[in-house]
Amino acid sequence: MTHSQRPDPPRLTVVGSAGTSNGSQQRWAVLTDGTASLTIGGAMAGGFGVEATKSFLTNEVEGRWWFVLAFAAGLAFVALGLRLRGWSRRQMRVGIVVTAMDARRGLARAQQLDQQAETFSRNTCTVTLKTNIDLPGDGVWDRRQIDALADETLAAATMAERLTPDAVQINLIPTMPLHVAFWFGARLGYTHAREIVVHAIRQADGAPAYFPATSLRTIDSAREPLTIERLDALDDGDPTKVALALDLQGRGDQFFDQVMATCRQQGIGYLLRLRSTSPKLTEDRETFTGVVEQTCRAWREAPLPAGARTGQHAIFLSGPVAIAVVLGARLASPEHGRWTAFTFDAASNSYEPFPPPIAV
């Protein structure tokens, strides 16, 4: 792609909502959302309240207290209906499906994941919005395209807040390469009025397709699923360049040897390693949030020289897309331009950076 060419813009659509066409579901909803209680209570309070008032004004004692009791029961039904309506509104869910499709990594698989994400959101959320782009097949990706995808996602979140003002959270379901996900998250940031929960696909057979993996917000977590290894100083590396390497699949030396080789090629001076002892993280929100929070703490507390803190940073990613998105939001959003994310490309047997280096 030349500099004069504009990347294809993302497309934002409202694709639907959870099905409620079944008659029994609609009848049940009338009961659970407070509509029935409000209707019955309003009729009782209005009718018997008038009769009770008349009995006091005319000084007619007979049946007065039955009217008062019925009026009170009507008010109780109204109070119950208001409570049910508030609870029902708080249960509303908004899903935002975000896809950056990379045909080089398997178009059929990418399309399958995209469709699974949309189906999951439509089955579980009140409203589903979707935005997506197709990444160029030559692998030369423009960062402006990912920035536009993130901006469109933020626009979708704003639209969702207007469509469902009582919803307590927004469900973000991303499908994209890891290094793109990190940059996407950095553009999103983590300071949002509404909680944005990032979902991950579950690998276990027979389980729900997706689960709420972690949140863009900072969350206190004592869980430490990772082992923090030594901070390595690389010979002849630039001391202002630092890399963070996350082995979330328990690959050990096989992972870090390739990372180290890439660091030497990139002239990186320091490398901080974090690893999981298991080939797969426990698929729950506590573990995924623990990975994010532990990684952020390790980065903040690493004994780096001052020049390294203000220099260029790199991150070598593995594991779930949801973690890459949230790490981008938490680590890179305050200093967007300093970070480069790497993910392993099996076709070239090397680590691929994003954003790509600028040709000179």
Secondary structure as GFF3:
##gff-version 3
##sequence-region A 1 360
A	DSSP	beta_strand	11	16	.	.	.	ID=ss1
A	DSSP	alpha_helix	23	32	.	.	.	ID=ss2
A	DSSP	alpha_helix	35	57	.	.	.	ID=ss3
A	DSSP	alpha_helix	64	90	.	.	.	ID=ss4
A	DSSP	beta_strand	94	101	.	.	.	ID=ss5
A	DSSP	three_ten_helix	103	105	.	.	.	ID=ss6
A	DSSP	alpha_helix	107	124	.	.	.	ID=ss7
A	DSSP	beta_strand	127	134	.	.	.	ID=ss8
A	DSSP	alpha_helix	143	163	.	.	.	ID=ss9
A	DSSP	beta_strand	169	175	.	.	.	ID=ss10
A	DSSP	alpha_helix	178	188	.	.	.	ID=ss11
A	DSSP	beta_strand	195	201	.	.	.	ID=ss12
A	DSSP	beta_strand	210	215	.	.	.	ID=ss13
A	DSSP	beta_strand	227	233	.	.	.	ID=ss14
A	DSSP	beta_strand	238	247	.	.	.	ID=ss15
A	DSSP	alpha_helix	253	266	.	.	.	ID=ss16
A	DSSP	beta_strand	268	275	.	.	.	ID=ss17
A	DSSP	alpha_helix	285	301	.	.	.	ID=ss18
A	DSSP	alpha_helix	306	309	.	.	.	ID=ss19
A	DSSP	beta_strand	312	316	.	.	.	ID=ss20
A	DSSP	alpha_helix	321	327	.	.	.	ID=ss21
A	DSSP	pi_helix	328	332	.	.	.	ID=ss22
A	DSSP	three_ten_helix	333	338	.	.	.	ID=ss23
A	DSSP	beta_strand	339	345	.	.	.	ID=ss24
A	DSSP	beta_strand	350	354	.	.	.	ID=ss25
###
